[in-house]
Amino acid sequence: MSTGLYDLQGRRLYCTADERKAFLKEAQNRPIDVELFCLTLCYSGARISEVLNLTPQRIDVENGVIVFETLKKRHRGVFRAVPIPDFLISRLSRYALPHKPDQRLWHWCRTKAWQEVKSVMAINKTDGPQATAKGLRHGFAINALQSGVPLNMVSKWLGHSSLEITAIYANAYGTEERLIAQRMW
């Protein structure tokens, strides 16, 4: 297993900006539950299980954030607020209306969620180890850093315990690395 942005065979583990854009576009052609799940994954950088555990009471419309329980901690009850676009907050809050405040928005198992993500990726021929929810998470982090979001904010949004963990996303390669390099040319 790799701890960087490439696997042991040298294959990229993150979705590029173009792959994320294509994913978002294809998600719009899916049923509303699948679409909103995919949009939430892509725009929040949350883990697949964290999105699956989302309830209406954790959609903070007033502040424009989703409050996720960070699941990779040693104990429960560790939360983080992640800002998301206004249009998505609005759509999620409408989607949540028929649900009880503490009822999960998606009653899928992890496998079903993973299959939905893979299905959306497949339409655009996004294939490889990056064509996963984790690839979207990695792509979110790289996009945030390239957009000038400070490392400490990205770390907070991802629910990382240290900046050191988040710093791997500053080591983007390929097109992403060239975009960074072009700033100095």
C-alpha positions, -999 to +999 in steps of 0.1 A: +000+000+000+012+035-008+011+065+014+016+090-014-003+100-045+008+070-065+004+032-059+032+007-058+029+003-096+033+041-101-004+047-110-020+079-100-044+077-070-061+111-074-087+124-098-075+152-120-096+184-124-109+171-157-119+138-142-137+155-113-155+178-137-166+148-159-177+130-127-199+160-116-214+163-151-223+126-153-237+126-118-263+151-130-277+123-152-284+100-123-314+097-100-315+125-074-301+103-045-271+091-066-265+126-079-265+143-045-244+115-030-218+120-058-219+158-055-214+157-018-184+134-021-168+155-048-175+190-032-167+180+004-137+157+002-153+135+028-148+097+031-175+075+015-186+063+050-188+098+063-211+109+035-232+077+041-236+087+077-249+122+069-282+132+085-304+163+080-294+178+114-258+180+101-266+202+071-261+237+084-278+258+058-272+291+077-234+287+077-232+268+044-215+238+058-220+201+063-209+187+097-193+153+093-184+129+120-147+121+114-147+083+113-110+076+113-105+087+149-100+064+178-133+074+194-167+087+182-180+122+185-152+140+166-169+164+141-157+188+115-176+215+094-168+215+057-181+244+035-198+234+004-214+254-025-247+272-018-265+253-046-255+220-030-265+230+005-299+241-009-305+209-028-294+187+002-317+206+026-346+200+002-337+164-002-335+160+036-370+174+042-388+140+044-362+125+066-361+127+104-334+149+118-312+120+129-321+097+099-294+089+074-300+105+040-287+074+022-297+039+034-271+023+013-243+000+024-207+010+016-206-015-013-237+001-030-222+036-026-189+024-040-207+008-070-226+040-077-193+060-077-176+034-100-206+035-123-205+073-127-167+071-133-171+043-159-193+064-182-165+089-187-140+061-191-122+071-159-105+039-150-077+029-127-070+033-090-080+069-090-116+060-101-129+057-066-144+078-038-109+080-023-096+093-057-122+121-055-111+129-019-074+131-030-085+152-060-105+175-037-074+181-015-051+188-045-077+212-060-081+230-027-043+235-023-039+246-060-067+271-054-048+287-026-066+272+004-041+271+033-028+237+042-043+239+078-078+245+064-075+216+040-063+194+068-093+205+090-118+198+061-103+164+055-104+155+092-066+148+094-049+147+127-018+165+115-006+188+087+020+162+079-007+139+066-022+166+044+011+178+031+013+148+007-013+166-014+012+195-020+033+169-040+010+168-071+025+155-103+018+156-140-006+184-152-011+195-116+026+199-110+030+218-143+002+242-133+021+249-101+054+254-119+038+277-145+032+302-117+069+310-117+075+310-154 
